[in-house]
């Protein structure tokens, strides 16, 4: 069970993620495509690693969390594109 503080932070993150995805989805197609291409590149494993995190390296957990968050935003944008 999570603490109320963590639940509040998660709810805020989800709200911000939804707003950001909607803003990206509303961009003109060329701008949106450029930003979604950047999101795809930003979620790729550094140095072409097939299993990032398999070997402990300083800074990897933070970069993996960043990539996971960007991937969540990208998935929301793609879902909004399909609906529109």
N, CA, C and O atoms as CSV, one atom per row, in Angstrom:
chain,resi,resn,atom,element,x,y,z
A,1,UNK,N,N,0.838,-1.181,0.000
A,1,UNK,CA,C,0.000,0.000,0.000
A,1,UNK,C,C,0.886,1.248,0.000
A,1,UNK,O,O,1.873,1.332,0.730
A,2,UNK,N,N,0.514,2.187,-0.817
A,2,UNK,CA,C,1.308,3.409,-0.925
A,2,UNK,C,C,0.829,4.448,0.077
A,2,UNK,O,O,-0.321,4.438,0.516
A,3,UNK,N,N,1.735,5.333,0.419
A,3,UNK,CA,C,1.371,6.421,1.311
A,3,UNK,C,C,0.519,7.430,0.548
A,3,UNK,O,O,0.595,7.497,-0.679
A,4,UNK,N,N,-0.291,8.213,1.256
A,4,UNK,CA,C,-1.098,9.231,0.576
A,4,UNK,C,C,-0.241,10.216,-0.224
A,4,UNK,O,O,-0.664,10.688,-1.280
A,5,UNK,N,N,0.936,10.523,0.264
A,5,UNK,CA,C,1.810,11.450,-0.447
A,5,UNK,C,C,2.222,10.897,-1.806
A,5,UNK,O,O,2.235,11.628,-2.797
A,6,UNK,N,N,2.555,9.616,-1.857
A,6,UNK,CA,C,2.941,8.972,-3.118
A,6,UNK,C,C,1.745,8.919,-4.057
A,6,UNK,O,O,1.890,9.161,-5.255
A,7,UNK,N,N,0.574,8.609,-3.532
A,7,UNK,CA,C,-0.620,8.578,-4.370
A,7,UNK,C,C,-0.906,9.954,-4.970
A,7,UNK,O,O,-1.282,10.060,-6.137
A,8,UNK,N,N,-0.728,10.993,-4.180
A,8,UNK,CA,C,-0.935,12.354,-4.681
A,8,UNK,C,C,0.077,12.681,-5.768
A,8,UNK,O,O,-0.287,13.246,-6.800
A,9,UNK,N,N,1.336,12.337,-5.554
A,9,UNK,CA,C,2.364,12.589,-6.571
A,9,UNK,C,C,2.065,11.832,-7.860
A,9,UNK,O,O,2.226,12.377,-8.952
A,10,UNK,N,N,1.634,10.592,-7.742
A,10,UNK,CA,C,1.302,9.812,-8.933
A,10,UNK,C,C,0.114,10.411,-9.675
A,10,UNK,O,O,0.114,10.464,-10.905
A,11,UNK,N,N,-0.887,10.858,-8.945
A,11,UNK,CA,C,-2.055,11.480,-9.582
A,11,UNK,C,C,-1.656,12.756,-10.306
A,11,UNK,O,O,-2.136,13.023,-11.408
A,12,UNK,N,N,-0.788,13.537,-9.699
A,12,UNK,CA,C,-0.320,14.765,-10.341
A,12,UNK,C,C,0.496,14.454,-11.590
A,12,UNK,O,O,0.352,15.126,-12.612
A,13,UNK,N,N,1.344,13.448,-11.512
A,13,UNK,CA,C,2.143,13.058,-12.668
A,13,UNK,C,C,1.241,12.599,-13.811
A,13,UNK,O,O,1.459,12.969,-14.965
A,14,UNK,N,N,0.234,11.800,-13.493
A,14,UNK,CA,C,-0.695,11.335,-14.523
A,14,UNK,C,C,-1.438,12.501,-15.164
A,14,UNK,O,O,-1.650,12.510,-16.377
A,15,UNK,N,N,-1.833,13.478,-14.363
A,15,UNK,CA,C,-2.528,14.647,-14.904
A,15,UNK,C,C,-1.614,15.446,-15.826
A,15,UNK,O,O,-2.032,15.860,-16.907
A,16,UNK,N,N,-0.379,15.662,-15.409
A,16,UNK,CA,C,0.560,16.407,-16.239
A,16,UNK,C,C,0.883,15.652,-17.517
A,16,UNK,O,O,1.007,16.249,-18.586
A,17,UNK,N,N,1.016,14.346,-17.402
A,17,UNK,CA,C,1.281,13.511,-18.572
A,17,UNK,C,C,0.137,13.630,-19.579
A,17,UNK,O,O,0.375,13.747,-20.781
A,18,UNK,N,N,-1.094,13.599,-19.094
A,18,UNK,CA,C,-2.265,13.690,-19.974
A,18,UNK,C,C,-2.331,15.047,-20.672
A,18,UNK,O,O,-2.623,15.118,-21.866
A,19,UNK,N,N,-2.064,16.114,-19.938
A,19,UNK,CA,C,-2.095,17.457,-20.536
A,19,UNK,C,C,-0.996,17.583,-21.585
A,19,UNK,O,O,-1.235,18.096,-22.678
A,20,UNK,N,N,0.200,17.119,-21.260
A,20,UNK,CA,C,1.312,17.203,-22.207
A,20,UNK,C,C,1.013,16.412,-23.476
A,20,UNK,O,O,1.264,16.888,-24.583
A,21,UNK,N,N,0.479,15.211,-23.315
A,21,UNK,CA,C,0.147,14.390,-24.486
A,21,UNK,C,C,-0.896,15.078,-25.351
A,21,UNK,O,O,-0.799,15.053,-26.578
A,22,UNK,N,N,-1.891,15.691,-24.725
A,22,UNK,CA,C,-2.934,16.390,-25.476
A,22,UNK,C,C,-2.340,17.574,-26.232
A,22,UNK,O,O,-2.681,17.796,-27.394
A,23,UNK,N,N,-1.466,18.327,-25.596
A,23,UNK,CA,C,-0.817,19.461,-26.268
A,23,UNK,C,C,-0.004,19.000,-27.476
A,23,UNK,O,O,-0.041,19.626,-28.536
A,24,UNK,N,N,0.727,17.906,-27.307
A,24,UNK,CA,C,1.512,17.375,-28.426
A,24,UNK,C,C,0.582,16.928,-29.553
A,24,UNK,O,O,0.844,17.193,-30.726
A,25,UNK,N,N,-0.507,16.248,-29.189
A,25,UNK,CA,C,-1.447,15.744,-30.203
A,25,UNK,C,C,-2.107,16.884,-30.971
A,25,UNK,O,O,-2.489,16.701,-32.127
A,26,UNK,N,N,-2.247,18.046,-30.362
A,26,UNK,CA,C,-2.896,19.180,-31.024
A,26,UNK,C,C,-1.950,19.984,-31.919
A,26,UNK,O,O,-2.396,20.881,-32.635
A,27,UNK,N,N,-0.661,19.677,-31.887
A,27,UNK,CA,C,0.295,20.382,-32.739
A,27,UNK,C,C,0.020,20.081,-34.212
A,27,UNK,O,O,-0.535,19.031,-34.537
A,28,UNK,N,N,0.407,20.999,-35.105
A,28,UNK,CA,C,0.333,20.682,-36.536
A,28,UNK,C,C,1.139,19.404,-36.811
A,28,UNK,O,O,2.130,19.131,-36.133
A,29,UNK,N,N,0.710,18.633,-37.801
A,29,UNK,CA,C,1.297,17.308,-38.032
A,29,UNK,C,C,2.825,17.311,-38.127
A,29,UNK,O,O,3.475,16.447,-37.539
A,30,UNK,N,N,3.397,18.250,-38.845
A,30,UNK,CA,C,4.856,18.282,-38.984
A,30,UNK,C,C,5.564,18.494,-37.658
A,30,UNK,O,O,6.560,17.833,-37.366
A,31,UNK,N,N,5.050,19.413,-36.859
A,31,UNK,CA,C,5.634,19.659,-35.537
A,31,UNK,C,C,5.438,18.458,-34.621
A,31,UNK,O,O,6.343,18.059,-33.888
A,32,UNK,N,N,4.227,17.889,-34.681
A,32,UNK,CA,C,3.929,16.717,-33.853
A,32,UNK,C,C,4.845,15.557,-34.227
A,32,UNK,O,O,5.376,14.874,-33.352
A,33,UNK,N,N,5.028,15.338,-35.519
A,33,UNK,CA,C,5.881,14.238,-35.981
A,33,UNK,C,C,7.326,14.435,-35.503
A,33,UNK,O,O,7.980,13.487,-35.069
A,34,UNK,N,N,7.806,15.662,-35.588
A,34,UNK,CA,C,9.162,15.934,-35.112
A,34,UNK,C,C,9.319,15.640,-33.632
A,34,UNK,O,O,10.331,15.084,-33.204
A,35,UNK,N,N,8.317,16.013,-32.854
A,35,UNK,CA,C,8.382,15.777,-31.411
A,35,UNK,C,C,8.223,14.300,-31.075
A,35,UNK,O,O,8.911,13.794,-30.189
A,36,UNK,N,N,7.326,13.600,-31.770
A,36,UNK,CA,C,7.172,12.172,-31.490
A,36,UNK,C,C,8.409,11.385,-31.948
A,36,UNK,O,O,8.782,10.398,-31.314
A,37,UNK,N,N,9.038,11.814,-33.037
A,37,UNK,CA,C,10.294,11.168,-33.453
A,37,UNK,C,C,11.357,11.346,-32.377
A,37,UNK,O,O,12.113,10.422,-32.076
A,38,UNK,N,N,11.406,12.550,-31.799
A,38,UNK,CA,C,12.370,12.806,-30.721
A,38,UNK,C,C,12.066,11.926,-29.514
A,38,UNK,O,O,12.983,11.391,-28.889
A,39,UNK,N,N,10.783,11.772,-29.181
A,39,UNK,CA,C,10.407,10.914,-28.057
A,39,UNK,C,C,10.853,9.477,-28.293
A,39,UNK,O,O,11.357,8.819,-27.383
A,40,UNK,N,N,10.665,8.994,-29.519
A,40,UNK,CA,C,11.106,7.630,-29.845
A,40,UNK,C,C,12.610,7.502,-29.640
A,40,UNK,O,O,13.075,6.544,-29.024
A,41,UNK,N,N,13.367,8.458,-30.151
A,41,UNK,CA,C,14.826,8.410,-29.999
A,41,UNK,C,C,15.231,8.490,-28.532
A,41,UNK,O,O,16.172,7.819,-28.106
A,42,UNK,N,N,14.524,9.309,-27.760
A,42,UNK,CA,C,14.867,9.503,-26.352
A,42,UNK,C,C,14.568,8.277,-25.502
A,42,UNK,O,O,15.117,8.139,-24.410
A,43,UNK,N,N,13.709,7.387,-25.981
A,43,UNK,CA,C,13.377,6.195,-25.202
A,43,UNK,C,C,14.257,5.002,-25.555
A,43,UNK,O,O,14.167,3.954,-24.915
A,44,UNK,N,N,15.104,5.153,-26.564
A,44,UNK,CA,C,15.983,4.045,-26.962
A,44,UNK,C,C,17.112,3.872,-25.949
A,44,UNK,O,O,17.581,4.835,-25.341
A,45,UNK,N,N,17.529,2.632,-25.787
A,45,UNK,CA,C,18.614,2.325,-24.858
A,45,UNK,C,C,19.909,2.968,-25.334
A,45,UNK,O,O,20.208,2.956,-26.528
A,46,UNK,N,N,20.680,3.532,-24.401
A,46,UNK,CA,C,21.952,4.133,-24.791
A,46,UNK,C,C,22.931,3.082,-25.310
A,46,UNK,O,O,22.952,1.949,-24.831
A,47,UNK,N,N,23.724,3.464,-26.272
A,47,UNK,CA,C,24.771,2.596,-26.830
A,47,UNK,C,C,24.217,1.304,-27.422
A,47,UNK,O,O,24.939,0.312,-27.522
A,48,UNK,N,N,22.947,1.304,-27.815
A,48,UNK,CA,C,22.366,0.128,-28.453
A,48,UNK,C,C,22.243,-1.078,-27.558
A,48,UNK,O,O,22.189,-2.206,-28.048
A,49,UNK,N,N,22.195,-0.868,-26.247
A,49,UNK,CA,C,22.087,-1.994,-25.326
A,49,UNK,C,C,20.780,-2.738,-25.562
A,49,UNK,O,O,19.724,-2.125,-25.720
A,50,UNK,N,N,20.859,-4.055,-25.584
A,50,UNK,CA,C,19.651,-4.854,-25.761
A,50,UNK,C,C,18.909,-5.033,-24.449
A,50,UNK,O,O,17.682,-5.127,-24.433
A,51,UNK,N,N,19.645,-5.081,-23.353
A,51,UNK,CA,C,19.036,-5.272,-22.038
A,51,UNK,C,C,19.605,-4.238,-21.083
A,51,UNK,O,O,20.429,-4.572,-20.231
A,52,UNK,N,N,19.173,-2.966,-21.214
A,52,UNK,CA,C,19.724,-1.947,-20.336
A,52,UNK,C,C,19.436,-2.282,-18.882
A,52,UNK,O,O,18.335,-2.708,-18.534
A,53,UNK,N,N,20.419,-2.089,-18.059
A,53,UNK,CA,C,20.274,-2.383,-16.645
A,53,UNK,C,C,20.761,-3.768,-16.271
A,53,UNK,O,O,20.848,-4.090,-15.086
A,54,UNK,N,N,21.087,-4.605,-17.268
A,54,UNK,CA,C,21.575,-5.949,-16.959
A,54,UNK,C,C,22.912,-5.870,-16.231
A,54,UNK,O,O,23.197,-6.682,-15.350
A,55,UNK,N,N,23.723,-4.897,-16.602
A,55,UNK,CA,C,25.000,-4.655,-15.934
A,55,UNK,C,C,24.869,-3.323,-15.209
A,55,UNK,O,O,24.632,-2.299,-15.849
A,56,UNK,N,N,25.020,-3.314,-13.871
A,56,UNK,CA,C,24.862,-2.061,-13.129
A,56,UNK,C,C,25.849,-0.984,-13.585
A,56,UNK,O,O,27.059,-1.209,-13.621
A,57,UNK,N,N,25.319,0.173,-13.928
A,57,UNK,CA,C,26.136,1.310,-14.342
A,57,UNK,C,C,25.544,2.545,-13.674
A,57,UNK,O,O,24.326,2.709,-13.616
A,58,UNK,N,N,26.413,3.404,-13.175
A,58,UNK,CA,C,25.937,4.622,-12.507
A,58,UNK,C,C,25.054,5.430,-13.449
A,58,UNK,O,O,25.391,5.610,-14.619
A,59,UNK,N,N,23.935,5.913,-12.945
A,59,UNK,CA,C,23.047,6.762,-13.724
A,59,UNK,C,C,22.017,6.026,-14.551
A,59,UNK,O,O,21.088,6.650,-15.063
A,60,UNK,N,N,22.152,4.721,-14.698
A,60,UNK,CA,C,21.224,3.962,-15.546
A,60,UNK,C,C,19.803,3.954,-14.981
A,60,UNK,O,O,18.860,4.148,-15.749
A,61,UNK,N,N,19.603,3.739,-13.675
A,61,UNK,CA,C,18.213,3.738,-13.190
A,61,UNK,C,C,17.472,5.046,-13.493
A,61,UNK,O,O,16.302,5.015,-13.876
A,62,UNK,N,N,18.131,6.176,-13.329
A,62,UNK,CA,C,17.498,7.456,-13.631
A,62,UNK,C,C,17.185,7.606,-15.101
A,62,UNK,O,O,16.112,8.088,-15.463
A,63,UNK,N,N,18.104,7.201,-15.948
A,63,UNK,CA,C,17.865,7.329,-17.384
A,63,UNK,C,C,16.794,6.346,-17.847
A,63,UNK,O,O,16.046,6.640,-18.780
A,64,UNK,N,N,16.716,5.198,-17.213
A,64,UNK,CA,C,15.669,4.237,-17.556
A,64,UNK,C,C,14.300,4.764,-17.129
A,64,UNK,O,O,13.316,4.588,-17.848
A,65,UNK,N,N,14.235,5.405,-15.971
A,65,UNK,CA,C,12.971,5.987,-15.512
A,65,UNK,C,C,12.546,7.112,-16.443
A,65,UNK,O,O,11.362,7.248,-16.754
A,66,UNK,N,N,13.505,7.923,-16.892
A,66,UNK,CA,C,13.219,9.014,-17.837
A,66,UNK,C,C,12.667,8.445,-19.140
A,66,UNK,O,O,11.668,8.930,-19.672
A,67,UNK,N,N,13.328,7.418,-19.638
A,67,UNK,CA,C,12.892,6.792,-20.888
A,67,UNK,C,C,11.499,6.190,-20.736
A,67,UNK,O,O,10.679,6.287,-21.648
A,68,UNK,N,N,11.229,5.572,-19.595
A,68,UNK,CA,C,9.911,4.984,-19.359
A,68,UNK,C,C,8.833,6.064,-19.337
A,68,UNK,O,O,7.740,5.864,-19.866
A,69,UNK,N,N,9.137,7.198,-18.731
A,69,UNK,CA,C,8.156,8.288,-18.683
A,69,UNK,C,C,7.902,8.850,-20.075
A,69,UNK,O,O,6.753,9.099,-20.437
A,70,UNK,N,N,8.949,9.051,-20.856
A,70,UNK,CA,C,8.779,9.542,-22.219
A,70,UNK,C,C,7.990,8.545,-23.065
A,70,UNK,O,O,7.194,8.938,-23.918
A,71,UNK,N,N,8.214,7.261,-22.826
A,71,UNK,CA,C,7.465,6.225,-23.541
A,71,UNK,C,C,5.984,6.272,-23.177
A,71,UNK,O,O,5.127,6.072,-24.039
A,72,UNK,N,N,5.680,6.534,-21.916
A,72,UNK,CA,C,4.280,6.675,-21.495
A,72,UNK,C,C,3.622,7.849,-22.208
A,72,UNK,O,O,2.487,7.738,-22.671
A,73,UNK,N,N,4.331,8.978,-22.301
A,73,UNK,CA,C,3.797,10.161,-22.987
A,73,UNK,C,C,3.568,9.850,-24.456
A,73,UNK,O,O,2.528,10.197,-25.015
A,74,UNK,N,N,4.543,9.194,-25.083
A,74,UNK,CA,C,4.423,8.837,-26.494
A,74,UNK,C,C,3.210,7.934,-26.730
A,74,UNK,O,O,2.475,8.122,-27.700
A,75,UNK,N,N,3.003,6.964,-25.852
A,75,UNK,CA,C,1.853,6.068,-25.996
A,75,UNK,C,C,0.538,6.841,-25.892
A,75,UNK,O,O,-0.404,6.560,-26.632
A,76,UNK,N,N,0.468,7.801,-24.991
A,76,UNK,CA,C,-0.741,8.611,-24.876
A,76,UNK,C,C,-0.975,9.437,-26.135
A,76,UNK,O,O,-2.104,9.543,-26.614
A,77,UNK,N,N,0.103,10.025,-26.673
A,77,UNK,CA,C,-0.021,10.826,-27.895
A,77,UNK,C,C,-0.534,9.953,-29.035
A,77,UNK,O,O,-1.442,10.353,-29.763
A,78,UNK,N,N,0.035,8.779,-29.192
A,78,UNK,CA,C,-0.387,7.884,-30.271
A,78,UNK,C,C,-1.853,7.466,-30.092
A,78,UNK,O,O,-2.588,7.343,-31.072
A,79,UNK,N,N,-2.272,7.249,-28.851
A,79,UNK,CA,C,-3.664,6.926,-28.589
A,79,UNK,C,C,-4.592,8.073,-28.955
A,79,UNK,O,O,-5.676,7.850,-29.493
A,80,UNK,N,N,-4.176,9.287,-28.670
A,80,UNK,CA,C,-4.972,10.459,-29.029
A,80,UNK,C,C,-5.023,10.660,-30.532
A,80,UNK,O,O,-6.049,11.074,-31.072
A,81,UNK,N,N,-3.921,10.367,-31.209
A,81,UNK,CA,C,-3.902,10.478,-32.678
A,81,UNK,C,C,-4.897,9.524,-33.313
A,81,UNK,O,O,-5.571,9.878,-34.280
A,82,UNK,N,N,-4.991,8.325,-32.778
A,82,UNK,CA,C,-5.912,7.315,-33.326
A,82,UNK,C,C,-7.369,7.738,-33.112
A,82,UNK,O,O,-8.232,7.446,-33.939
A,83,UNK,N,N,-7.632,8.418,-32.010
A,83,UNK,CA,C,-9.007,8.840,-31.700
A,83,UNK,C,C,-9.443,10.025,-32.538
A,83,UNK,O,O,-10.623,10.152,-32.864
A,84,UNK,N,N,-8.502,10.898,-32.892
A,84,UNK,CA,C,-8.864,12.126,-33.628
A,84,UNK,C,C,-9.057,11.906,-35.093
A,84,UNK,O,O,-9.361,12.849,-35.825
